[in-house]
Structures are given as structure tokens and as C-alpha cells.
């Protein structure tokens, strides 16, 4: 889960940067910014859940989440 979170965070950051750099096509830039921000937020959530899951596993909890 943490790996997927890291990947989504990276792609979200790249799309956000691409959206900021596309001044010649404002619609495309806004679309990239929106999708990039969404991926960034989902990536942060998955990273946090992965860390919590790892801590619970280390403490001996065998539940799903």
C-alpha cells in the first residue's frame, strides 16, 4: 500500500507541475492540475494507511486494517 501511495504521490506531483507549466493551453493545464491534486491526495492517504498497517503488524495485530 505504501508503494502504491508513493507512486500515486509522484505521478500527482508530476501532473501538477505539468499543469502549472502549461500556460498555452489553460484547459489542459487545469485538467492536469485537478487530476494531479487528486492523485497526490490519494497517494498521501495510501501512504498513511500503509504506515499505520505496518505499525499494527509490528505490534502483533493480525486484523485486516
CHARMM internal coordinates of N, CA and C (Angstrom, degrees):
IC EDIT
DIST 1 N 1 CA 1.4327
DIST 1 CA 1 C 1.5296
ANGL 1 N 1 CA 1 C 110.10
DIST 1 C 2 N 1.3279
ANGL 1 CA 1 C 2 N 115.46
DIHE 1 N 1 CA 1 C 2 N -36.77
DIST 2 N 2 CA 1.4630
ANGL 1 C 2 N 2 CA 117.67
DIHE 1 CA 1 C 2 N 2 CA 179.45
DIST 2 CA 2 C 1.5200
ANGL 2 N 2 CA 2 C 111.50
DIHE 1 C 2 N 2 CA 2 C -68.19
DIST 2 C 3 N 1.3332
ANGL 2 CA 2 C 3 N 116.81
DIHE 2 N 2 CA 2 C 3 N -36.44
DIST 3 N 3 CA 1.4644
ANGL 2 C 3 N 3 CA 119.93
DIHE 2 CA 2 C 3 N 3 CA 179.10
DIST 3 CA 3 C 1.5242
ANGL 3 N 3 CA 3 C 110.85
DIHE 2 C 3 N 3 CA 3 C -64.51
DIST 3 C 4 N 1.3189
ANGL 3 CA 3 C 4 N 116.39
DIHE 3 N 3 CA 3 C 4 N -44.87
DIST 4 N 4 CA 1.4607
ANGL 3 C 4 N 4 CA 120.20
DIHE 3 CA 3 C 4 N 4 CA 177.37
DIST 4 CA 4 C 1.5237
ANGL 4 N 4 CA 4 C 110.51
DIHE 3 C 4 N 4 CA 4 C -62.70
DIST 4 C 5 N 1.3218
ANGL 4 CA 4 C 5 N 116.83
DIHE 4 N 4 CA 4 C 5 N -39.38
DIST 5 N 5 CA 1.4616
ANGL 4 C 5 N 5 CA 120.60
DIHE 4 CA 4 C 5 N 5 CA 177.13
DIST 5 CA 5 C 1.5161
ANGL 5 N 5 CA 5 C 111.82
DIHE 4 C 5 N 5 CA 5 C -61.99
DIST 5 C 6 N 1.3331
ANGL 5 CA 5 C 6 N 116.35
DIHE 5 N 5 CA 5 C 6 N -42.41
DIST 6 N 6 CA 1.4640
ANGL 5 C 6 N 6 CA 119.90
DIHE 5 CA 5 C 6 N 6 CA 178.56
DIST 6 CA 6 C 1.5256
ANGL 6 N 6 CA 6 C 111.47
DIHE 5 C 6 N 6 CA 6 C -64.59
DIST 6 C 7 N 1.3322
ANGL 6 CA 6 C 7 N 116.38
DIHE 6 N 6 CA 6 C 7 N -41.28
DIST 7 N 7 CA 1.4658
ANGL 6 C 7 N 7 CA 119.69
DIHE 6 CA 6 C 7 N 7 CA 179.16
DIST 7 CA 7 C 1.5259
ANGL 7 N 7 CA 7 C 111.41
DIHE 6 C 7 N 7 CA 7 C -64.32
DIST 7 C 8 N 1.3265
ANGL 7 CA 7 C 8 N 116.45
DIHE 7 N 7 CA 7 C 8 N -45.66
DIST 8 N 8 CA 1.4615
ANGL 7 C 8 N 8 CA 119.71
DIHE 7 CA 7 C 8 N 8 CA 179.45
DIST 8 CA 8 C 1.5206
ANGL 8 N 8 CA 8 C 111.36
DIHE 7 C 8 N 8 CA 8 C -64.82
DIST 8 C 9 N 1.3217
ANGL 8 CA 8 C 9 N 116.80
DIHE 8 N 8 CA 8 C 9 N -37.63
DIST 9 N 9 CA 1.4566
ANGL 8 C 9 N 9 CA 120.48
DIHE 8 CA 8 C 9 N 9 CA 177.58
DIST 9 CA 9 C 1.5252
ANGL 9 N 9 CA 9 C 110.61
DIHE 8 C 9 N 9 CA 9 C -62.53
DIST 9 C 10 N 1.3226
ANGL 9 CA 9 C 10 N 116.46
DIHE 9 N 9 CA 9 C 10 N -43.69
DIST 10 N 10 CA 1.4650
ANGL 9 C 10 N 10 CA 120.34
DIHE 9 CA 9 C 10 N 10 CA 179.37
DIST 10 CA 10 C 1.5113
ANGL 10 N 10 CA 10 C 112.71
DIHE 9 C 10 N 10 CA 10 C -65.58
DIST 10 C 11 N 1.3375
ANGL 10 CA 10 C 11 N 116.87
DIHE 10 N 10 CA 10 C 11 N -44.92
DIST 11 N 11 CA 1.4625
ANGL 10 C 11 N 11 CA 119.50
DIHE 10 CA 10 C 11 N 11 CA 178.30
DIST 11 CA 11 C 1.5204
ANGL 11 N 11 CA 11 C 111.13
DIHE 10 C 11 N 11 CA 11 C -65.42
DIST 11 C 12 N 1.3205
ANGL 11 CA 11 C 12 N 116.73
DIHE 11 N 11 CA 11 C 12 N -36.80
DIST 12 N 12 CA 1.4614
ANGL 11 C 12 N 12 CA 120.13
DIHE 11 CA 11 C 12 N 12 CA 177.55
DIST 12 CA 12 C 1.5189
ANGL 12 N 12 CA 12 C 111.71
DIHE 11 C 12 N 12 CA 12 C -63.94
DIST 12 C 13 N 1.3281
ANGL 12 CA 12 C 13 N 116.19
DIHE 12 N 12 CA 12 C 13 N -41.49
DIST 13 N 13 CA 1.4613
ANGL 12 C 13 N 13 CA 119.97
DIHE 12 CA 12 C 13 N 13 CA 178.44
DIST 13 CA 13 C 1.5290
ANGL 13 N 13 CA 13 C 110.89
DIHE 12 C 13 N 13 CA 13 C -66.09
DIST 13 C 14 N 1.3328
ANGL 13 CA 13 C 14 N 116.88
DIHE 13 N 13 CA 13 C 14 N -41.22
DIST 14 N 14 CA 1.4661
ANGL 13 C 14 N 14 CA 119.71
DIHE 13 CA 13 C 14 N 14 CA 178.68
DIST 14 CA 14 C 1.5267
ANGL 14 N 14 CA 14 C 112.06
DIHE 13 C 14 N 14 CA 14 C -64.91
DIST 14 C 15 N 1.3310
ANGL 14 CA 14 C 15 N 116.60
DIHE 14 N 14 CA 14 C 15 N -43.03
DIST 15 N 15 CA 1.4627
ANGL 14 C 15 N 15 CA 119.46
DIHE 14 CA 14 C 15 N 15 CA 178.33
DIST 15 CA 15 C 1.5242
ANGL 15 N 15 CA 15 C 111.19
DIHE 14 C 15 N 15 CA 15 C -66.34
DIST 15 C 16 N 1.3205
ANGL 15 CA 15 C 16 N 117.07
DIHE 15 N 15 CA 15 C 16 N -37.16
DIST 16 N 16 CA 1.4620
ANGL 15 C 16 N 16 CA 120.13
DIHE 15 CA 15 C 16 N 16 CA 176.38
DIST 16 CA 16 C 1.5161
ANGL 16 N 16 CA 16 C 111.63
DIHE 15 C 16 N 16 CA 16 C -63.32
DIST 16 C 17 N 1.3202
ANGL 16 CA 16 C 17 N 116.69
DIHE 16 N 16 CA 16 C 17 N -42.26
DIST 17 N 17 CA 1.4618
ANGL 16 C 17 N 17 CA 120.63
DIHE 16 CA 16 C 17 N 17 CA 177.48
DIST 17 CA 17 C 1.5186
ANGL 17 N 17 CA 17 C 111.07
DIHE 16 C 17 N 17 CA 17 C -65.33
DIST 17 C 18 N 1.3293
ANGL 17 CA 17 C 18 N 116.87
DIHE 17 N 17 CA 17 C 18 N -41.68
DIST 18 N 18 CA 1.4609
ANGL 17 C 18 N 18 CA 120.54
DIHE 17 CA 17 C 18 N 18 CA 176.55
DIST 18 CA 18 C 1.5246
ANGL 18 N 18 CA 18 C 110.54
DIHE 17 C 18 N 18 CA 18 C -61.72
DIST 18 C 19 N 1.3298
ANGL 18 CA 18 C 19 N 116.44
DIHE 18 N 18 CA 18 C 19 N -40.51
DIST 19 N 19 CA 1.4596
ANGL 18 C 19 N 19 CA 120.34
DIHE 18 CA 18 C 19 N 19 CA 177.97
DIST 19 CA 19 C 1.5155
ANGL 19 N 19 CA 19 C 112.41
DIHE 18 C 19 N 19 CA 19 C -63.55
DIST 19 C 20 N 1.3281
ANGL 19 CA 19 C 20 N 117.20
DIHE 19 N 19 CA 19 C 20 N -35.71
DIST 20 N 20 CA 1.4635
ANGL 19 C 20 N 20 CA 119.94
DIHE 19 CA 19 C 20 N 20 CA 178.02
DIST 20 CA 20 C 1.5240
ANGL 20 N 20 CA 20 C 111.95
DIHE 19 C 20 N 20 CA 20 C -72.46
DIST 20 C 21 N 1.3256
ANGL 20 CA 20 C 21 N 116.73
DIHE 20 N 20 CA 20 C 21 N -29.43
DIST 21 N 21 CA 1.4619
ANGL 20 C 21 N 21 CA 120.21
DIHE 20 CA 20 C 21 N 21 CA -176.79
DIST 21 CA 21 C 1.5255
ANGL 21 N 21 CA 21 C 113.55
DIHE 20 C 21 N 21 CA 21 C -84.83
DIST 21 C 22 N 1.3189
ANGL 21 CA 21 C 22 N 118.42
DIHE 21 N 21 CA 21 C 22 N -13.95
DIST 22 N 22 CA 1.4657
ANGL 21 C 22 N 22 CA 120.70
DIHE 21 CA 21 C 22 N 22 CA -177.27
DIST 22 CA 22 C 1.5211
ANGL 22 N 22 CA 22 C 110.04
DIHE 21 C 22 N 22 CA 22 C -90.67
DIST 22 C 23 N 1.3130
ANGL 22 CA 22 C 23 N 115.57
DIHE 22 N 22 CA 22 C 23 N 80.74
DIST 23 N 23 CA 1.4713
ANGL 22 C 23 N 23 CA 119.71
DIHE 22 CA 22 C 23 N 23 CA 178.77
DIST 23 CA 23 C 1.5235
ANGL 23 N 23 CA 23 C 111.09
DIHE 22 C 23 N 23 CA 23 C -86.26
DIST 23 C 24 N 1.3362
ANGL 23 CA 23 C 24 N 117.59
DIHE 23 N 23 CA 23 C 24 N -17.87
DIST 24 N 24 CA 1.4581
ANGL 23 C 24 N 24 CA 119.98
DIHE 23 CA 23 C 24 N 24 CA -177.86
DIST 24 CA 24 C 1.5275
ANGL 24 N 24 CA 24 C 112.07
DIHE 23 C 24 N 24 CA 24 C -81.14
DIST 24 C 25 N 1.3371
ANGL 24 CA 24 C 25 N 117.17
DIHE 24 N 24 CA 24 C 25 N -18.61
DIST 25 N 25 CA 1.4717
ANGL 24 C 25 N 25 CA 121.19
DIHE 24 CA 24 C 25 N 25 CA 178.12
DIST 25 CA 25 C 1.5244
ANGL 25 N 25 CA 25 C 108.46
DIHE 24 C 25 N 25 CA 25 C -131.09
DIST 25 C 26 N 1.3217
ANGL 25 CA 25 C 26 N 117.78
DIHE 25 N 25 CA 25 C 26 N 86.93
DIST 26 N 26 CA 1.4685
ANGL 25 C 26 N 26 CA 119.66
DIHE 25 CA 25 C 26 N 26 CA -173.96
DIST 26 CA 26 C 1.5306
ANGL 26 N 26 CA 26 C 113.94
DIHE 25 C 26 N 26 CA 26 C -61.96
DIST 26 C 27 N 1.3367
ANGL 26 CA 26 C 27 N 118.36
DIHE 26 N 26 CA 26 C 27 N -33.72
DIST 27 N 27 CA 1.4624
ANGL 26 C 27 N 27 CA 120.14
DIHE 26 CA 26 C 27 N 27 CA -179.90
DIST 27 CA 27 C 1.5293
ANGL 27 N 27 CA 27 C 109.93
DIHE 26 C 27 N 27 CA 27 C -66.09
DIST 27 C 28 N 1.3301
ANGL 27 CA 27 C 28 N 116.37
DIHE 27 N 27 CA 27 C 28 N -45.24
DIST 28 N 28 CA 1.4617
ANGL 27 C 28 N 28 CA 121.10
DIHE 27 CA 27 C 28 N 28 CA 178.41
DIST 28 CA 28 C 1.5295
ANGL 28 N 28 CA 28 C 110.52
DIHE 27 C 28 N 28 CA 28 C -63.66
DIST 28 C 29 N 1.3210
ANGL 28 CA 28 C 29 N 116.67
DIHE 28 N 28 CA 28 C 29 N -40.59
DIST 29 N 29 CA 1.4624
ANGL 28 C 29 N 29 CA 120.71
DIHE 28 CA 28 C 29 N 29 CA 178.64
DIST 29 CA 29 C 1.5169
ANGL 29 N 29 CA 29 C 112.25
DIHE 28 C 29 N 29 CA 29 C -63.10
DIST 29 C 30 N 1.3269
ANGL 29 CA 29 C 30 N 116.54
DIHE 29 N 29 CA 29 C 30 N -42.41
DIST 30 N 30 CA 1.4613
ANGL 29 C 30 N 30 CA 120.25
DIHE 29 CA 29 C 30 N 30 CA 178.88
DIST 30 CA 30 C 1.5267
ANGL 30 N 30 CA 30 C 110.99
DIHE 29 C 30 N 30 CA 30 C -66.24
DIST 30 C 31 N 1.3257
ANGL 30 CA 30 C 31 N 116.20
DIHE 30 N 30 CA 30 C 31 N -39.27
DIST 31 N 31 CA 1.4646
ANGL 30 C 31 N 31 CA 120.40
DIHE 30 CA 30 C 31 N 31 CA 177.63
DIST 31 CA 31 C 1.5303
ANGL 31 N 31 CA 31 C 110.67
DIHE 30 C 31 N 31 CA 31 C -63.37
DIST 31 C 32 N 1.3292
ANGL 31 CA 31 C 32 N 116.59
DIHE 31 N 31 CA 31 C 32 N -44.87
DIST 32 N 32 CA 1.4714
ANGL 31 C 32 N 32 CA 120.23
DIHE 31 CA 31 C 32 N 32 CA 178.81
DIST 32 CA 32 C 1.5276
ANGL 32 N 32 CA 32 C 111.28
DIHE 31 C 32 N 32 CA 32 C -63.91
DIST 32 C 33 N 1.3285
ANGL 32 CA 32 C 33 N 116.59
DIHE 32 N 32 CA 32 C 33 N -40.48
DIST 33 N 33 CA 1.4582
ANGL 32 C 33 N 33 CA 119.63
DIHE 32 CA 32 C 33 N 33 CA 178.69
DIST 33 CA 33 C 1.5249
ANGL 33 N 33 CA 33 C 111.53
DIHE 32 C 33 N 33 CA 33 C -63.60
DIST 33 C 34 N 1.3162
ANGL 33 CA 33 C 34 N 116.41
DIHE 33 N 33 CA 33 C 34 N -42.94
DIST 34 N 34 CA 1.4643
ANGL 33 C 34 N 34 CA 120.30
DIHE 33 CA 33 C 34 N 34 CA -178.53
DIST 34 CA 34 C 1.5268
ANGL 34 N 34 CA 34 C 111.31
DIHE 33 C 34 N 34 CA 34 C -65.33
DIST 34 C 35 N 1.3207
ANGL 34 CA 34 C 35 N 116.26
DIHE 34 N 34 CA 34 C 35 N -48.89
DIST 35 N 35 CA 1.4675
ANGL 34 C 35 N 35 CA 120.04
DIHE 34 CA 34 C 35 N 35 CA 179.68
DIST 35 CA 35 C 1.5272
ANGL 35 N 35 CA 35 C 110.41
DIHE 34 C 35 N 35 CA 35 C -65.35
DIST 35 C 36 N 1.3274
ANGL 35 CA 35 C 36 N 116.87
DIHE 35 N 35 CA 35 C 36 N -41.40
DIST 36 N 36 CA 1.4589
ANGL 35 C 36 N 36 CA 120.88
DIHE 35 CA 35 C 36 N 36 CA 179.33
DIST 36 CA 36 C 1.5203
ANGL 36 N 36 CA 36 C 112.22
DIHE 35 C 36 N 36 CA 36 C -61.92
DIST 36 C 37 N 1.3264
ANGL 36 CA 36 C 37 N 116.28
DIHE 36 N 36 CA 36 C 37 N -42.57
DIST 37 N 37 CA 1.4667
ANGL 36 C 37 N 37 CA 119.58
DIHE 36 CA 36 C 37 N 37 CA 178.85
DIST 37 CA 37 C 1.5258
ANGL 37 N 37 CA 37 C 110.69
DIHE 36 C 37 N 37 CA 37 C -65.10
DIST 37 C 38 N 1.3210
ANGL 37 CA 37 C 38 N 116.90
DIHE 37 N 37 CA 37 C 38 N -40.89
DIST 38 N 38 CA 1.4660
ANGL 37 C 38 N 38 CA 120.52
DIHE 37 CA 37 C 38 N 38 CA 178.25
DIST 38 CA 38 C 1.5204
ANGL 38 N 38 CA 38 C 111.87
DIHE 37 C 38 N 38 CA 38 C -62.23
DIST 38 C 39 N 1.3337
ANGL 38 CA 38 C 39 N 116.84
DIHE 38 N 38 CA 38 C 39 N -45.57
DIST 39 N 39 CA 1.4689
ANGL 38 C 39 N 39 CA 120.50
DIHE 38 CA 38 C 39 N 39 CA 178.23
DIST 39 CA 39 C 1.5253
ANGL 39 N 39 CA 39 C 111.24
DIHE 38 C 39 N 39 CA 39 C -63.32
DIST 39 C 40 N 1.3236
ANGL 39 CA 39 C 40 N 116.10
DIHE 39 N 39 CA 39 C 40 N -37.97
DIST 40 N 40 CA 1.4566
ANGL 39 C 40 N 40 CA 121.31
DIHE 39 CA 39 C 40 N 40 CA 179.56
DIST 40 CA 40 C 1.5284
ANGL 40 N 40 CA 40 C 110.81
DIHE 39 C 40 N 40 CA 40 C -62.59
DIST 40 C 41 N 1.3277
ANGL 40 CA 40 C 41 N 116.39
DIHE 40 N 40 CA 40 C 41 N -45.32
DIST 41 N 41 CA 1.4667
ANGL 40 C 41 N 41 CA 120.73
DIHE 40 CA 40 C 41 N 41 CA -179.09
DIST 41 CA 41 C 1.5300
ANGL 41 N 41 CA 41 C 110.95
DIHE 40 C 41 N 41 CA 41 C -66.86
DIST 41 C 42 N 1.3341
ANGL 41 CA 41 C 42 N 116.98
DIHE 41 N 41 CA 41 C 42 N -43.53
DIST 42 N 42 CA 1.4692
ANGL 41 C 42 N 42 CA 120.20
DIHE 41 CA 41 C 42 N 42 CA 178.56
DIST 42 CA 42 C 1.5319
ANGL 42 N 42 CA 42 C 110.16
DIHE 41 C 42 N 42 CA 42 C -64.39
DIST 42 C 43 N 1.3328
ANGL 42 CA 42 C 43 N 116.94
DIHE 42 N 42 CA 42 C 43 N -38.63
DIST 43 N 43 CA 1.4624
ANGL 42 C 43 N 43 CA 120.63
DIHE 42 CA 42 C 43 N 43 CA 177.99
DIST 43 CA 43 C 1.5185
ANGL 43 N 43 CA 43 C 112.29
DIHE 42 C 43 N 43 CA 43 C -63.24
DIST 43 C 44 N 1.3319
ANGL 43 CA 43 C 44 N 116.91
DIHE 43 N 43 CA 43 C 44 N -41.85
DIST 44 N 44 CA 1.4631
ANGL 43 C 44 N 44 CA 119.80
DIHE 43 CA 43 C 44 N 44 CA 177.26
DIST 44 CA 44 C 1.5261
ANGL 44 N 44 CA 44 C 110.95
DIHE 43 C 44 N 44 CA 44 C -63.26
DIST 44 C 45 N 1.3273
ANGL 44 CA 44 C 45 N 116.59
DIHE 44 N 44 CA 44 C 45 N -41.66
DIST 45 N 45 CA 1.4651
ANGL 44 C 45 N 45 CA 120.68
DIHE 44 CA 44 C 45 N 45 CA 179.24
DIST 45 CA 45 C 1.5324
ANGL 45 N 45 CA 45 C 110.71
DIHE 44 C 45 N 45 CA 45 C -61.82
DIST 45 C 46 N 1.3367
ANGL 45 CA 45 C 46 N 117.03
DIHE 45 N 45 CA 45 C 46 N -45.37
DIST 46 N 46 CA 1.4662
ANGL 45 C 46 N 46 CA 120.01
DIHE 45 CA 45 C 46 N 46 CA -178.85
DIST 46 CA 46 C 1.5251
ANGL 46 N 46 CA 46 C 111.81
DIHE 45 C 46 N 46 CA 46 C -66.76
DIST 46 C 47 N 1.3283
ANGL 46 CA 46 C 47 N 117.04
DIHE 46 N 46 CA 46 C 47 N -36.87
DIST 47 N 47 CA 1.4653
ANGL 46 C 47 N 47 CA 119.40
DIHE 46 CA 46 C 47 N 47 CA 176.92
DIST 47 CA 47 C 1.5189
ANGL 47 N 47 CA 47 C 110.96
DIHE 46 C 47 N 47 CA 47 C -63.34
DIST 47 C 48 N 1.3346
ANGL 47 CA 47 C 48 N 116.15
DIHE 47 N 47 CA 47 C 48 N -43.69
DIST 48 N 48 CA 1.4614
ANGL 47 C 48 N 48 CA 120.30
DIHE 47 CA 47 C 48 N 48 CA 179.89
DIST 48 CA 48 C 1.5278
ANGL 48 N 48 CA 48 C 111.16
DIHE 47 C 48 N 48 CA 48 C -64.05
DIST 48 C 49 N 1.3387
ANGL 48 CA 48 C 49 N 116.76
DIHE 48 N 48 CA 48 C 49 N -43.35
DIST 49 N 49 CA 1.4593
ANGL 48 C 49 N 49 CA 120.30
DIHE 48 CA 48 C 49 N 49 CA 178.35
DIST 49 CA 49 C 1.5328
ANGL 49 N 49 CA 49 C 110.76
DIHE 48 C 49 N 49 CA 49 C -64.14
DIST 49 C 50 N 1.3275
ANGL 49 CA 49 C 50 N 117.06
DIHE 49 N 49 CA 49 C 50 N -38.44
DIST 50 N 50 CA 1.4591
ANGL 49 C 50 N 50 CA 120.45
DIHE 49 CA 49 C 50 N 50 CA 178.09
DIST 50 CA 50 C 1.5166
ANGL 50 N 50 CA 50 C 112.30
DIHE 49 C 50 N 50 CA 50 C -64.08
DIST 50 C 51 N 1.3262
ANGL 50 CA 50 C 51 N 116.66
DIHE 50 N 50 CA 50 C 51 N -40.46
DIST 51 N 51 CA 1.4661
ANGL 50 C 51 N 51 CA 119.95
DIHE 50 CA 50 C 51 N 51 CA 177.36
DIST 51 CA 51 C 1.5218
ANGL 51 N 51 CA 51 C 111.37
DIHE 50 C 51 N 51 CA 51 C -65.60
DIST 51 C 52 N 1.3344
ANGL 51 CA 51 C 52 N 116.58
DIHE 51 N 51 CA 51 C 52 N -42.81
DIST 52 N 52 CA 1.4677
ANGL 51 C 52 N 52 CA 119.75
DIHE 51 CA 51 C 52 N 52 CA 178.22
DIST 52 CA 52 C 1.5238
ANGL 52 N 52 CA 52 C 110.72
DIHE 51 C 52 N 52 CA 52 C -62.33
DIST 52 C 53 N 1.3161
ANGL 52 CA 52 C 53 N 116.25
DIHE 52 N 52 CA 52 C 53 N -41.19
DIST 53 N 53 CA 1.4639
ANGL 52 C 53 N 53 CA 120.62
DIHE 52 CA 52 C 53 N 53 CA -179.93
DIST 53 CA 53 C 1.5297
ANGL 53 N 53 CA 53 C 110.77
DIHE 52 C 53 N 53 CA 53 C -64.51
DIST 53 C 54 N 1.3372
ANGL 53 CA 53 C 54 N 116.68
DIHE 53 N 53 CA 53 C 54 N -40.02
DIST 54 N 54 CA 1.4650
ANGL 53 C 54 N 54 CA 120.23
DIHE 53 CA 53 C 54 N 54 CA 179.18
DIST 54 CA 54 C 1.5267
ANGL 54 N 54 CA 54 C 110.88
DIHE 53 C 54 N 54 CA 54 C -65.23
DIST 54 C 55 N 1.3252
ANGL 54 CA 54 C 55 N 117.17
DIHE 54 N 54 CA 54 C 55 N -39.61
DIST 55 N 55 CA 1.4665
ANGL 54 C 55 N 55 CA 120.34
DIHE 54 CA 54 C 55 N 55 CA 179.29
DIST 55 CA 55 C 1.5211
ANGL 55 N 55 CA 55 C 110.25
DIHE 54 C 55 N 55 CA 55 C -66.34
DIST 55 C 56 N 1.3292
ANGL 55 CA 55 C 56 N 116.79
DIHE 55 N 55 CA 55 C 56 N -43.63
DIST 56 N 56 CA 1.4672
ANGL 55 C 56 N 56 CA 119.75
DIHE 55 CA 55 C 56 N 56 CA 178.93
DIST 56 CA 56 C 1.5261
ANGL 56 N 56 CA 56 C 111.41
DIHE 55 C 56 N 56 CA 56 C -64.00
DIST 56 C 57 N 1.3243
ANGL 56 CA 56 C 57 N 116.38
DIHE 56 N 56 CA 56 C 57 N -38.00
DIST 57 N 57 CA 1.4632
ANGL 56 C 57 N 57 CA 119.76
DIHE 56 CA 56 C 57 N 57 CA 178.94
DIST 57 CA 57 C 1.5270
ANGL 57 N 57 CA 57 C 110.34
DIHE 56 C 57 N 57 CA 57 C -65.99
DIST 57 C 58 N 1.3315
ANGL 57 CA 57 C 58 N 115.82
DIHE 57 N 57 CA 57 C 58 N -38.92
DIST 58 N 58 CA 1.4587
ANGL 57 C 58 N 58 CA 119.65
DIHE 57 CA 57 C 58 N 58 CA 179.61
DIST 58 CA 58 C 1.5283
ANGL 58 N 58 CA 58 C 110.97
DIHE 57 C 58 N 58 CA 58 C -66.91
DIST 58 C 59 N 1.3298
ANGL 58 CA 58 C 59 N 116.59
DIHE 58 N 58 CA 58 C 59 N -31.63
DIST 59 N 59 CA 1.4643
ANGL 58 C 59 N 59 CA 120.47
DIHE 58 CA 58 C 59 N 59 CA 179.69
DIST 59 CA 59 C 1.5227
ANGL 59 N 59 CA 59 C 112.17
DIHE 58 C 59 N 59 CA 59 C -80.63
DIST 59 C 60 N 1.3176
ANGL 59 CA 59 C 60 N 117.56
DIHE 59 N 59 CA 59 C 60 N -6.55
DIST 60 N 60 CA 1.4507
ANGL 59 C 60 N 60 CA 120.58
DIHE 59 CA 59 C 60 N 60 CA 175.43
DIST 60 CA 60 C 1.5097
ANGL 60 N 60 CA 60 C 114.77
DIHE 59 C 60 N 60 CA 60 C 102.81
DIST 60 C 61 N 1.3191
ANGL 60 CA 60 C 61 N 118.46
DIHE 60 N 60 CA 60 C 61 N 5.50
DIST 61 N 61 CA 1.4607
ANGL 60 C 61 N 61 CA 120.71
DIHE 60 CA 60 C 61 N 61 CA 178.59
DIST 61 CA 61 C 1.5232
ANGL 61 N 61 CA 61 C 108.47
DIHE 60 C 61 N 61 CA 61 C -78.56
DIST 61 C 62 N 1.3254
ANGL 61 CA 61 C 62 N 116.92
DIHE 61 N 61 CA 61 C 62 N 126.70
DIST 62 N 62 CA 1.4601
ANGL 61 C 62 N 62 CA 120.98
DIHE 61 CA 61 C 62 N 62 CA -178.68
DIST 62 CA 62 C 1.5232
ANGL 62 N 62 CA 62 C 112.25
DIHE 61 C 62 N 62 CA 62 C -106.01
DIST 62 C 63 N 1.3307
ANGL 62 CA 62 C 63 N 118.04
DIHE 62 N 62 CA 62 C 63 N 15.31
DIST 63 N 63 CA 1.4615
ANGL 62 C 63 N 63 CA 121.01
DIHE 62 CA 62 C 63 N 63 CA 178.29
DIST 63 CA 63 C 1.5160
ANGL 63 N 63 CA 63 C 110.93
DIHE 62 C 63 N 63 CA 63 C -70.85
DIST 63 C 64 N 1.3151
ANGL 63 CA 63 C 64 N 116.16
DIHE 63 N 63 CA 63 C 64 N 168.07
DIST 64 N 64 CA 1.4591
ANGL 63 C 64 N 64 CA 119.25
DIHE 63 CA 63 C 64 N 64 CA -178.43
DIST 64 CA 64 C 1.5179
ANGL 64 N 64 CA 64 C 110.90
DIHE 63 C 64 N 64 CA 64 C -69.01
DIST 64 C 65 N 1.3476
ANGL 64 CA 64 C 65 N 117.38
DIHE 64 N 64 CA 64 C 65 N -52.41
DIST 65 N 65 CA 1.4719
ANGL 64 C 65 N 65 CA 119.73
DIHE 64 CA 64 C 65 N 65 CA 178.45
DIST 65 CA 65 C 1.5053
ANGL 65 N 65 CA 65 C 109.70
DIHE 64 C 65 N 65 CA 65 C -147.38
END
COOR INIT
IC SEED 1 N 1 CA 1 C
IC BUILD
